[in-house]
Amino acid sequence: MKSDEIFNSQDVKIPIVKARMMTKKQRPEPLPQILDISPYVPGHAPSPSTGRVFKLASNENPLGASPAARRAVEEATSHLEVYPDGNATRLREAIAERYGLDANRIICGAGSDEIFQMLGKAYLEKGDEIIQSTHGFLVYELVAQQAGAITKSAPEKQLHTDVDAILDCVTEKTKIVFIANPNNPTGTYISFEEVRRLHAGLPSHVILVLDGAYAEYVRANDYAAGIELVSEFENVVMTRTFSKIYGLAALRLGWAYAPAHIIDALHRVRGPFNVSETAQLAGIAAIQDQAFLETSLAHNNEQRERLFAGLEKLGLDPVPSVANFILAKFPEKLGQSAVEAAKFLDTKGVSVRAMVSYKLPHCLRISVGSADSVDAVLSGLEEFLAAS
Ligand SMILES: *Cc1c(COP(=O)(O)O)cnc(C)c1O
């Protein structure tokens, strides 16, 4: 072979100089919308020089995970060489049994994040629109941006999802409406009646995604995560996660309940082995351990009440929350003090989440942790406020 020629399988000569010209000065470029994405910044562990640390920045379960789930993870280490069940059959059956659902209408993902990604891949293209509420979960916008879709943010009413404001944002380009109920970072929820009213106002080609990441924490008679709505209509998806009350955030496991035609589309875009076998086995054990869930819930109720009362006493105007975190509001006149407070707490070994990226620059989101962590965050804030 002459050195200036390359050959394809039919032995057709292609001058190599042409290939060089094509690549010269050029490098691979991602799609234009990709470089507009600001990557998600996760909550971080505090970095004090000494002492105990309390991570209250990612709404993790302070009690850890169910002992049964931990045993399942240990047992899973004996067969790490085997590919997982790509269909997560046993896990879907365990979830279906727990909630009385049809297992064929459940899909599992590497966190509910991956379910949102699948929805974006299957349903969004350039120029489409999604709608969320102003202080909605940041991942929804990332999903839209990947597809070159536009995010419309509907104003909230006193930090609650506003159904009418969302409906006002609907256009013929709207493809998906995402609401987290309860919402992160506000900790507030809207009644199932309001969710139904939202659904009734949407055109039937728009998917309503009900993100129930914190559903297990809610004990309110007028709340429902959305199972009934999924069963009734062709355009509603409910997502759930094992990352919060189940304490399995490290394993990345979430699921969705959706109409059969949406489940079919999502299976086509997911990776063939998207959920690890370890996560599947832990998920099965976790969802069957009702006692751990009840213990976690009782702990959360007790410590959330203490945290709320303490924040109120400090004049930080906490927002009543039905989830495992509380939004604290610093007086607006103190300007950037919420961000400074977060930095101060960090030096005390307590990490909380500043809310600038959620368009709440005067707020902090504080996860409900152990009793000791509640003491630590309250005494840290007291010290900060006394000094400012
Ligand atoms: C934490 C959280 C999730 C869960 O994400 P995973 O990918 O399942 O860990 C989903 N939605 C909201 C609003 C959250 O706060």
The ligand as a Tripos MOL2 file, in Angstrom:
@<TRIPOS>MOLECULE
LIG
   15    15     1     0     0
SMALL
NO_CHARGES

@<TRIPOS>ATOM
      1 C1        -33.2840   14.1490   45.3980 C.3       1 LIG1
      2 C2        -34.2950   14.3900   44.3690 C.ar      1 LIG1
      3 C3        -34.5340   13.4500   43.3700 C.ar      1 LIG1
      4 C4        -33.8660   12.1130   43.3890 C.3       1 LIG1
      5 O1        -32.8500   12.0070   42.4920 O.3       1 LIG1
      6 P1        -32.1590   10.5740   42.2980 P.3       1 LIG1
      7 O2        -31.5560   10.6880   40.9620 O.co2     1 LIG1
      8 O3        -33.2410    9.5370   42.3550 O.co2     1 LIG1
      9 O4        -31.1640   10.4260   43.3880 O.co2     1 LIG1
     10 C5        -35.4950   13.7190   42.4140 C.ar      1 LIG1
     11 N1        -36.2040   14.8580   42.4490 N.ar      1 LIG1
     12 C6        -36.0180   15.7680   43.4040 C.ar      1 LIG1
     13 C7        -36.8630   16.9860   43.4300 C.3       1 LIG1
     14 C8        -35.0460   15.5750   44.3800 C.ar      1 LIG1
     15 O5        -34.8480   16.4880   45.3190 O.3       1 LIG1
@<TRIPOS>BOND
     1     1     2 1
     2     2     3 ar
     3     2    14 ar
     4     3     4 1
     5     3    10 ar
     6     4     5 1
     7     5     6 1
     8     6     7 2
     9     6     8 1
    10     6     9 1
    11    10    11 ar
    12    11    12 ar
    13    12    13 1
    14    12    14 ar
    15    14    15 1
@<TRIPOS>SUBSTRUCTURE
     1 LIG1         1 GROUP 0 **** ****
